[in-house]
Every structure is written in C-alpha cells, then in structure tokens.
Amino acid sequence: MRPPGRIGRDGFLRLGFEERGGRTVLTERRFTLPLQALEPVDLDGSGDATLMLLNPTGGLLAGDVLDTAVALGRGSRVCLTTLAATRVYRSPGLPAVQRFRALVGEEAVLEYLPDHLIPSPGARLRQTTDVLLASTATLLLIDAWAVGRAARGEAWGFSALDSELSVHDGCGLLLKERCLLDHARRDGLGFTEGFPYVATFAALAPARGGWGERARALSARFESTPGGARCAVTALGRGGLVARLLAPSAPALYGCVEALWTVCRFELLGRGPLSLRKF
C-alpha cells in the first residue's frame, strides 16, 4: 500500500517468452503505466523476438518505483531495448527507483540493450539490474549513463546515482558491480577522464570456455574505436567478459556499443548485425 502523501508513480511490467516451432513468442505481457512494452517483432527473419520498452511519461520522476520482470523459457531468444535515452529528473525528496529482473532458461538468449540514462541536476536514482542465467543460457547486456547534459553545463549536477548490476547462474555469482556517486566531479584519471558518457558491456555464457582469448581478441580489435571512444575488455573469473567504455558523445557511444554487440552476437549466437530501427 502506498504511504499517504507519497509522490511518484508505481509501475510494473511482466513479460514471458517461449520458443514454439523455431520462433520466440510472447506468452505473457502485463503492465501498468508508466511502463509499457510494444508488440514483439522479428526484425531479421530469424524467429527471434525484439521488443521496445517504453516509459511514455518522458522519464523518471521523484518517487517513481518502476519494476520490470522478464522470464525466458527454454530456447527462446529475445532482444529488449528502449526507444531513446531515459531522463532522470530532479528529485527533491524520494529518489526514483528502477528495477530490472530477468530469468533466462536453458538454451535461451537475452540481449538487453537499453539506451543510456541522463540524470538532470538534482536527480536521485536507485537502479538495480539482476539476471539469473541457466547453465546453457546466454546474455548480452549494456548499462550506460551520461554525467548529465554536458553541453548545457550540467555535468555532474545530479545528487545521487546508485546503479547495481548482478548476474548469477546455478553455481553462483558471475558478475557484480555497483556505481554509487554523488554530485562530486569524477572526471579525472581513473574515473571518466573527461568523457561525458560511460558504459559497461557484458557478454556471458556459463557453458562456454575460451573467454580469455575472446577478451584479448576484442581488446586488440577495439584499440581504435568508433568516434574517439575508449574501450577496455577483460575476461571474468568464469563464464564471460566485460568491456568498459568511455565516449565523447552519444553517437560515439552508440557506435562503440553496436560494434561490440555485433562481434559478440556473431561469435556467441551465430547471428549477423541487427538493426533496431530507432532512427
């Protein structure tokens, strides 16, 4: 029950998918605004399902609590993305809360590629992304944010950015990171190094090996990155790799993410590049 006088909206989105006859179908979709999902589409004729996740209110407001839960059945293949970057507006009281949870079944594939967050001056956000992978599942994921609208002099103007990412399988933790920042500038060496866009790209498949070789190959391949972005890749302790990105602009960020995604998509999924047709 909502406490009396509490500001903000409570939104939830529930999605379920199954593989039927070589195609992925949407078997469950329930939502309350300000969360919504469009109809699934097969963009490349492969039978995979691609869905756009929406927040038609235009962003995250103070006190909003938005909860998304996704379940992929055996053999299903799903790509989830957003139509545009997500604005996080000033939060004088309660922070905005955004949670994403996914259960990825055996031989299933989840590609979770939301656009970046843009925190406004005074914004406060608590975000969690939690994924549980079956032993033969595959995950490709991006977590990206801007330091603010730097071109308008709003860099590092947000009040709090608390973002946590965790991925598990049946044997335990595969990846965990947490970014907990206040408005203090962190654009020096070892932080964002003056770049206004920051991202983590992760590729995980617990049943596969050879991640050290993949990480080294990607590092060599992305010594020169699109649009002047910087990229560093490392293998995880088991089951995957992670890339850290710094970019001077949103187009440079998109270009680097797309290049990484394309390479990993081909090597892990046997799929070619996918045009999400946002622009």
C-alpha positions as semicolon CSV with decimal commas, in nm:
position;residue;x (nm);y (nm);z (nm)
1;M;0,000;0,000;0,000
2;R;0,126;0,347;-0,086
3;P;0,208;0,562;0,218
4;P;-0,025;0,865;0,248
5;G;0,110;1,167;0,064
6;R;0,385;0,975;-0,117
7;I;0,472;1,129;-0,452
8;G;0,567;0,933;-0,763
9;R;0,411;0,651;-0,961
10;D;0,435;0,273;-0,918
11;G;0,473;0,096;-1,250
12;F;0,532;-0,268;-1,329
13;L;0,594;-0,469;-1,644
14;R;0,586;-0,850;-1,668
15;L;0,699;-1,029;-1,984
16;G;0,716;-1,402;-2,058
17;F;0,852;-1,577;-2,368
18;E;0,858;-1,930;-2,507
19;E;1,008;-2,099;-2,812
20;R;0,748;-2,259;-3,038
21;G;0,834;-2,418;-3,372
22;G;1,161;-2,232;-3,407
23;R;1,012;-1,893;-3,321
24;T;1,002;-1,698;-2,998
25;V;0,654;-1,591;-2,893
26;L;0,535;-1,356;-2,623
27;T;0,324;-1,557;-2,378
28;E;0,273;-1,301;-2,103
29;R;0,253;-0,923;-2,100
30;R;0,110;-0,723;-1,814
31;F;0,192;-0,365;-1,730
32;T;0,081;-0,052;-1,552
33;L;0,189;0,293;-1,656
34;P;0,442;0,445;-1,659
35;L;0,583;0,119;-1,800
36;Q;0,476;-0,031;-2,129
37;A;0,602;-0,269;-2,400
38;L;0,524;-0,263;-2,771
39;E;0,438;-0,565;-2,982
40;P;0,724;-0,810;-3,045
41;V;0,871;-0,806;-3,396
42;D;1,102;-1,040;-3,587
43;L;1,341;-0,786;-3,737
44;D;1,571;-1,018;-3,932
45;G;1,354;-1,322;-4,011
46;S;1,542;-1,540;-3,761
47;G;1,243;-1,607;-3,538
48;D;1,391;-1,403;-3,252
49;A;1,164;-1,152;-3,074
50;T;1,258;-0,786;-3,037
51;L;1,057;-0,559;-2,805
52;M;1,073;-0,189;-2,732
53;L;1,030;-0,099;-2,365
54;L;0,861;0,236;-2,310
55;N;0,811;0,498;-2,044
56;P;0,558;0,730;-2,214
57;T;0,581;0,988;-1,932
58;G;0,918;1,104;-2,067
59;G;1,145;0,997;-1,784
60;L;1,189;0,906;-1,419
61;L;1,043;1,144;-1,162
62;A;1,092;1,179;-0,787
63;G;0,936;0,888;-0,600
64;D;0,870;0,671;-0,907
65;V;0,916;0,298;-0,848
66;L;0,933;0,107;-1,177
67;D;0,970;-0,269;-1,170
68;T;1,031;-0,487;-1,479
69;A;1,045;-0,869;-1,464
70;V;1,121;-1,090;-1,764
71;A;1,117;-1,470;-1,798
72;L;1,259;-1,656;-2,099
73;G;1,164;-2,020;-2,146
74;R;1,392;-2,287;-2,291
75;G;1,531;-2,198;-2,632
76;S;1,368;-1,856;-2,659
77;R;1,569;-1,564;-2,799
78;V;1,476;-1,209;-2,703
79;C;1,619;-0,862;-2,760
80;L;1,491;-0,585;-2,532
81;T;1,573;-0,221;-2,592
82;T;1,430;0,127;-2,546
83;L;1,326;0,393;-2,795
84;A;1,559;0,660;-2,656
85;A;1,770;0,764;-2,362
86;T;1,597;0,786;-2,023
87;R;1,589;1,124;-1,848
88;V;1,606;1,122;-1,469
89;Y;1,455;1,444;-1,334
90;R;1,524;1,641;-1,016
91;S;1,425;1,455;-0,701
92;P;1,393;1,689;-0,402
93;G;1,254;1,411;-0,182
94;L;1,243;1,040;-0,252
95;P;1,473;0,905;-0,525
96;A;1,340;0,743;-0,837
97;V;1,377;0,363;-0,831
98;Q;1,415;0,144;-1,139
99;R;1,447;-0,234;-1,113
100;F;1,502;-0,491;-1,389
101;R;1,497;-0,866;-1,320
102;A;1,535;-1,147;-1,571
103;L;1,523;-1,526;-1,555
104;V;1,686;-1,680;-1,864
105;G;1,614;-2,050;-1,918
106;E;1,820;-2,328;-2,073
107;E;1,950;-2,255;-2,424
108;A;1,775;-1,917;-2,413
109;V;1,931;-1,586;-2,516
110;L;1,862;-1,242;-2,371
111;E;2,001;-0,928;-2,533
112;Y;1,923;-0,636;-2,302
113;L;2,026;-0,309;-2,467
114;P;1,857;-0,008;-2,308
115;D;1,975;0,338;-2,411
116;H;2,173;0,540;-2,160
117;L;2,050;0,732;-1,856
118;I;2,072;1,113;-1,846
119;P;2,050;1,246;-1,489
120;S;1,933;1,607;-1,455
121;P;2,070;1,850;-1,192
122;G;1,938;1,737;-0,854
123;A;1,834;1,393;-0,980
124;R;1,846;1,096;-0,745
125;L;1,822;0,742;-0,881
126;R;1,847;0,391;-0,740
127;Q;1,874;0,134;-1,020
128;T;1,921;-0,244;-0,998
129;T;1,965;-0,498;-1,277
130;D;1,956;-0,863;-1,168
131;V;1,980;-1,157;-1,410
132;L;1,971;-1,530;-1,334
133;L;2,108;-1,749;-1,612
134;A;2,051;-2,120;-1,666
135;S;2,370;-2,318;-1,731
136;T;2,331;-2,306;-2,112
137;A;2,184;-1,954;-2,137
138;T;2,350;-1,651;-2,299
139;L;2,331;-1,284;-2,202
140;L;2,445;-0,972;-2,388
141;L;2,390;-0,657;-2,183
142;I;2,465;-0,284;-2,181
143;D;2,450;-0,048;-1,883
144;A;2,524;0,313;-1,984
145;W;2,485;0,661;-1,837
146;A;2,582;1,020;-1,902
147;V;2,734;1,257;-1,648
148;G;2,447;1,495;-1,732
149;R;2,382;1,725;-2,026
150;A;2,743;1,835;-2,052
151;A;2,679;2,064;-2,349
152;R;2,443;2,267;-2,126
153;G;2,687;2,286;-1,839
154;E;2,501;2,025;-1,635
155;A;2,781;1,770;-1,600
156;W;2,796;1,610;-1,254
157;G;2,496;1,809;-1,138
158;F;2,293;1,510;-1,017
159;S;2,256;1,447;-0,644
160;A;2,286;1,067;-0,636
161;L;2,336;0,788;-0,888
162;D;2,325;0,440;-0,736
163;S;2,335;0,167;-1,002
164;E;2,391;-0,203;-0,929
165;L;2,434;-0,487;-1,179
166;S;2,449;-0,855;-1,086
167;V;2,441;-1,175;-1,292
168;H;2,421;-1,523;-1,138
169;D;2,389;-1,881;-1,254
170;G;2,324;-2,201;-1,061
171;C;2,685;-2,210;-0,943
172;G;2,689;-1,859;-0,803
173;L;2,794;-1,510;-0,898
174;L;2,924;-1,433;-1,248
175;L;2,932;-1,052;-1,247
176;K;2,859;-0,788;-0,987
177;E;2,931;-0,418;-0,990
178;R;2,793;-0,111;-0,821
179;C;2,829;0,254;-0,906
180;L;2,745;0,486;-0,614
181;L;2,805;0,852;-0,693
182;D;2,708;1,192;-0,564
183;H;2,747;1,528;-0,739
184;A;3,125;1,548;-0,683
185;R;3,309;1,561;-1,014
186;R;3,489;1,240;-1,101
187;D;3,623;1,319;-1,447
188;G;3,994;1,277;-1,376
189;L;4,233;0,990;-1,437
190;G;4,089;0,662;-1,316
191;F;3,733;0,794;-1,338
192;T;3,566;0,923;-1,656
193;E;3,881;1,109;-1,775
194;G;3,675;1,400;-1,908
195;F;3,440;1,183;-2,113
196;P;3,068;1,255;-2,064
197;Y;2,939;0,903;-2,145
198;V;3,019;0,584;-1,953
199;A;2,909;0,227;-2,024
200;T;2,959;-0,136;-1,928
201;F;2,905;-0,404;-2,192
202;A;2,888;-0,766;-2,076
203;A;2,874;-1,096;-2,265
204;L;2,806;-1,405;-2,054
205;A;2,751;-1,773;-2,138
206;P;2,845;-2,003;-1,847
207;A;2,862;-2,317;-2,064
208;R;3,127;-2,171;-2,295
209;G;3,501;-2,150;-2,246
210;G;3,779;-1,953;-2,410
211;W;3,683;-1,620;-2,257
212;G;4,042;-1,510;-2,206
213;E;4,112;-1,549;-2,577
214;R;3,792;-1,367;-2,668
215;A;3,876;-1,079;-2,437
216;R;4,227;-1,045;-2,581
217;A;4,093;-1,054;-2,936
218;L;3,833;-0,787;-2,861
219;S;4,091;-0,568;-2,687
220;A;4,315;-0,583;-2,994
221;R;4,022;-0,523;-3,228
222;F;3,900;-0,218;-3,037
223;E;4,230;-0,042;-2,980
224;S;4,085;0,207;-3,230
225;T;3,718;0,268;-3,156
226;P;3,442;0,448;-3,349
227;G;3,412;0,822;-3,284
228;G;3,704;0,854;-3,043
229;A;3,561;0,632;-2,771
230;R;3,785;0,429;-2,543
231;C;3,730;0,060;-2,474
232;A;3,897;-0,193;-2,243
233;V;3,796;-0,560;-2,230
234;T;3,868;-0,824;-1,968
235;A;3,757;-1,181;-1,903
236;L;3,555;-1,253;-1,591
237;G;3,654;-1,519;-1,342
238;R;3,427;-1,756;-1,531
239;G;3,155;-1,753;-1,789
240;G;3,201;-1,424;-1,969
241;L;3,373;-1,096;-2,036
242;V;3,312;-0,731;-1,964
243;A;3,406;-0,416;-2,157
244;R;3,432;-0,065;-2,011
245;L;3,356;0,224;-2,242
246;L;3,418;0,598;-2,230
247;A;3,276;0,811;-2,512
248;P;3,288;1,180;-2,606
249;S;2,933;1,184;-2,748
250;A;2,615;0,980;-2,766
251;P;2,677;0,882;-3,132
252;A;3,027;0,763;-3,039
253;L;2,880;0,560;-2,753
254;Y;2,620;0,403;-2,983
255;G;2,885;0,326;-3,244
256;C;3,116;0,150;-2,999
257;V;2,833;-0,046;-2,835
258;E;2,699;-0,154;-3,173
259;A;3,045;-0,269;-3,285
260;L;3,098;-0,475;-2,966
261;W;2,746;-0,614;-2,982
262;T;2,787;-0,714;-3,347
263;V;3,109;-0,906;-3,283
264;C;2,976;-1,087;-2,975
265;R;2,643;-1,156;-3,142
266;F;2,815;-1,334;-3,430
267;E;3,060;-1,531;-3,214
268;L;2,814;-1,640;-2,944
269;L;2,481;-1,654;-3,127
270;G;2,577;-1,711;-3,490
271;R;2,366;-1,408;-3,582
272;G;2,456;-1,112;-3,800
273;P;2,414;-0,746;-3,702
274;L;2,064;-0,641;-3,603
275;S;1,926;-0,301;-3,697
276;L;1,695;-0,183;-3,419
277;R;1,548;0,086;-3,650
278;K;1,534;0,361;-3,392
279;F;1,647;0,639;-3,621
